[in-house]
Amino acid sequence: MFKKLLILAGVVGVAAVVFNKVKAANDERALWHEATTAPDLR
């Protein structure tokens, strides 16, 4: 039983790390897009 909980905790931990990396990459891409696009001066 303890082994299953340990494996589950590991899977949840890895999923959290992956989620944070994807979110950080997405935020970085959005920031670069905003910084490098010409402003709309209409």
N, CA, C and O atoms as CSV, one atom per row, in Angstrom:
chain,resi,resn,atom,element,x,y,z
A,1,MET,N,N,0.825,-1.188,0.000
A,1,MET,CA,C,0.000,0.000,0.000
A,1,MET,C,C,0.876,1.262,0.000
A,1,MET,O,O,0.611,2.205,-0.745
A,2,PHE,N,N,1.922,1.272,0.840
A,2,PHE,CA,C,2.809,2.429,0.915
A,2,PHE,C,C,3.522,2.653,-0.416
A,2,PHE,O,O,3.747,3.794,-0.822
A,3,LYS,N,N,3.877,1.565,-1.092
A,3,LYS,CA,C,4.571,1.670,-2.375
A,3,LYS,C,C,3.673,2.336,-3.409
A,3,LYS,O,O,4.143,3.156,-4.198
A,4,LYS,N,N,2.380,1.992,-3.417
A,4,LYS,CA,C,1.437,2.602,-4.354
A,4,LYS,C,C,1.293,4.100,-4.093
A,4,LYS,O,O,1.229,4.896,-5.030
A,5,LEU,N,N,1.241,4.481,-2.810
A,5,LEU,CA,C,1.134,5.901,-2.474
A,5,LEU,C,C,2.389,6.658,-2.887
A,5,LEU,O,O,2.310,7.796,-3.349
A,6,LEU,N,N,3.534,6.031,-2.722
A,6,LEU,CA,C,4.793,6.653,-3.114
A,6,LEU,C,C,4.844,6.845,-4.634
A,6,LEU,O,O,5.264,7.898,-5.114
A,7,ILE,N,N,4.426,5.850,-5.370
A,7,ILE,CA,C,4.387,5.955,-6.836
A,7,ILE,C,C,3.402,7.038,-7.261
A,7,ILE,O,O,3.700,7.832,-8.153
A,8,LEU,N,N,2.235,7.076,-6.631
A,8,LEU,CA,C,1.238,8.096,-6.948
A,8,LEU,C,C,1.778,9.491,-6.654
A,8,LEU,O,O,1.572,10.410,-7.447
A,9,ALA,N,N,2.460,9.660,-5.535
A,9,ALA,CA,C,3.047,10.957,-5.195
A,9,ALA,C,C,4.111,11.355,-6.218
A,9,ALA,O,O,4.215,12.528,-6.579
A,10,GLY,N,N,4.889,10.403,-6.680
A,10,GLY,CA,C,5.896,10.678,-7.708
A,10,GLY,C,C,5.270,11.106,-9.009
A,10,GLY,O,O,5.743,12.046,-9.648
A,11,VAL,N,N,4.209,10.429,-9.412
A,11,VAL,CA,C,3.523,10.777,-10.664
A,11,VAL,C,C,2.921,12.175,-10.565
A,11,VAL,O,O,3.018,12.967,-11.503
A,12,VAL,N,N,2.296,12.476,-9.421
A,12,VAL,CA,C,1.703,13.802,-9.227
A,12,VAL,C,C,2.799,14.873,-9.227
A,12,VAL,O,O,2.608,15.951,-9.789
A,13,GLY,N,N,3.914,14.590,-8.618
A,13,GLY,CA,C,5.032,15.532,-8.598
A,13,GLY,C,C,5.575,15.804,-9.986
A,13,GLY,O,O,5.822,16.956,-10.341
A,14,VAL,N,N,5.765,14.760,-10.773
A,14,VAL,CA,C,6.255,14.921,-12.150
A,14,VAL,C,C,5.244,15.699,-12.980
A,14,VAL,O,O,5.623,16.564,-13.770
A,15,ALA,N,N,3.956,15.399,-12.807
A,15,ALA,CA,C,2.920,16.126,-13.545
A,15,ALA,C,C,2.935,17.610,-13.182
A,15,ALA,O,O,2.754,18.456,-14.059
A,16,ALA,N,N,3.145,17.940,-11.919
A,16,ALA,CA,C,3.193,19.340,-11.498
A,16,ALA,C,C,4.394,20.057,-12.118
A,16,ALA,O,O,4.276,21.203,-12.553
A,17,VAL,N,N,5.539,19.391,-12.159
A,17,VAL,CA,C,6.734,19.993,-12.763
A,17,VAL,C,C,6.516,20.230,-14.244
A,17,VAL,O,O,6.850,21.299,-14.757
A,18,VAL,N,N,5.961,19.246,-14.940
A,18,VAL,CA,C,5.701,19.390,-16.372
A,18,VAL,C,C,4.706,20.514,-16.619
A,18,VAL,O,O,4.894,21.320,-17.530
A,19,PHE,N,N,3.650,20.575,-15.814
A,19,PHE,CA,C,2.648,21.628,-15.959
A,19,PHE,C,C,3.279,23.011,-15.786
A,19,PHE,O,O,2.993,23.927,-16.557
A,20,ASN,N,N,4.134,23.158,-14.776
A,20,ASN,CA,C,4.778,24.448,-14.543
A,20,ASN,C,C,5.716,24.830,-15.677
A,20,ASN,O,O,5.786,26.003,-16.047
A,21,LYS,N,N,6.438,23.867,-16.234
A,21,LYS,CA,C,7.337,24.160,-17.354
A,21,LYS,C,C,6.554,24.576,-18.594
A,21,LYS,O,O,6.952,25.505,-19.297
A,22,VAL,N,N,5.448,23.898,-18.864
A,22,VAL,CA,C,4.625,24.251,-20.024
A,22,VAL,C,C,4.027,25.642,-19.841
A,22,VAL,O,O,4.010,26.440,-20.778
A,23,LYS,N,N,3.541,25.931,-18.644
A,23,LYS,CA,C,2.953,27.242,-18.375
A,23,LYS,C,C,4.008,28.338,-18.513
A,23,LYS,O,O,3.729,29.390,-19.087
A,24,ALA,N,N,5.206,28.106,-17.998
A,24,ALA,CA,C,6.275,29.093,-18.085
A,24,ALA,C,C,6.667,29.338,-19.545
A,24,ALA,O,O,6.895,30.481,-19.942
A,25,ALA,N,N,6.746,28.281,-20.332
A,25,ALA,CA,C,7.094,28.430,-21.746
A,25,ALA,C,C,6.004,29.204,-22.481
A,25,ALA,O,O,6.299,30.043,-23.333
A,26,ASN,N,N,4.762,28.927,-22.156
A,26,ASN,CA,C,3.642,29.622,-22.791
A,26,ASN,C,C,3.649,31.100,-22.422
A,26,ASN,O,O,3.441,31.956,-23.281
A,27,ASP,N,N,3.889,31.403,-21.149
A,27,ASP,CA,C,3.958,32.799,-20.709
A,27,ASP,C,C,5.112,33.533,-21.389
A,27,ASP,O,O,4.965,34.684,-21.799
A,28,GLU,N,N,6.244,32.871,-21.506
A,28,GLU,CA,C,7.413,33.468,-22.153
A,28,GLU,C,C,7.125,33.758,-23.625
A,28,GLU,O,O,7.486,34.820,-24.133
A,29,ARG,N,N,6.477,32.820,-24.307
A,29,ARG,CA,C,6.143,33.016,-25.711
A,29,ARG,C,C,5.166,34.175,-25.881
A,29,ARG,O,O,5.303,34.969,-26.811
A,30,ALA,N,N,4.184,34.277,-24.992
A,30,ALA,CA,C,3.221,35.370,-25.064
A,30,ALA,C,C,3.910,36.714,-24.826
A,30,ALA,O,O,3.586,37.707,-25.477
A,31,LEU,N,N,4.863,36.739,-23.889
A,31,LEU,CA,C,5.591,37.971,-23.608
A,31,LEU,C,C,6.422,38.396,-24.814
A,31,LEU,O,O,6.425,39.571,-25.179
A,32,TRP,N,N,7.123,37.457,-25.435
A,32,TRP,CA,C,7.912,37.782,-26.626
A,32,TRP,C,C,7.014,38.242,-27.762
A,32,TRP,O,O,7.372,39.158,-28.502
A,33,HIS,N,N,5.864,37.623,-27.907
A,33,HIS,CA,C,4.937,38.037,-28.965
A,33,HIS,C,C,4.497,39.476,-28.739
A,33,HIS,O,O,4.461,40.274,-29.675
A,34,GLU,N,N,4.165,39.803,-27.503
A,34,GLU,CA,C,3.732,41.165,-27.191
A,34,GLU,C,C,4.869,42.156,-27.398
A,34,GLU,O,O,4.635,43.271,-27.865
A,35,ALA,N,N,6.086,41.772,-27.061
A,35,ALA,CA,C,7.230,42.682,-27.140
A,35,ALA,C,C,7.698,42.895,-28.571
A,35,ALA,O,O,8.293,43.932,-28.865
A,36,THR,N,N,7.453,41.959,-29.462
A,36,THR,CA,C,8.008,42.037,-30.806
A,36,THR,C,C,6.991,42.389,-31.870
A,36,THR,O,O,7.368,42.549,-33.031
A,37,THR,N,N,5.729,42.516,-31.532
A,37,THR,CA,C,4.733,42.909,-32.525
A,37,THR,C,C,4.596,44.429,-32.516
A,37,THR,O,O,4.734,45.077,-31.479
A,38,ALA,N,N,4.327,44.970,-33.679
A,38,ALA,CA,C,4.182,46.417,-33.799
A,38,ALA,C,C,2.901,46.854,-33.079
A,38,ALA,O,O,1.883,46.164,-33.138
A,39,PRO,N,N,2.961,47.986,-32.413
A,39,PRO,CA,C,1.737,48.462,-31.738
A,39,PRO,C,C,0.691,48.893,-32.752
A,39,PRO,O,O,1.011,49.364,-33.843
A,40,ASP,N,N,-0.544,48.723,-32.372
A,40,ASP,CA,C,-1.665,49.117,-33.242
A,40,ASP,C,C,-1.980,50.580,-32.963
A,40,ASP,O,O,-2.628,50.895,-31.965
A,41,LEU,N,N,-1.529,51.468,-33.830
A,41,LEU,CA,C,-1.678,52.908,-33.588
A,41,LEU,C,C,-2.800,53.534,-34.407
A,41,LEU,O,O,-2.707,54.691,-34.817
A,42,ARG,N,N,-3.845,52.774,-34.639
A,42,ARG,CA,C,-4.952,53.319,-35.412
A,42,ARG,C,C,-5.727,54.353,-34.648
A,42,ARG,O,O,-6.695,54.907,-35.168
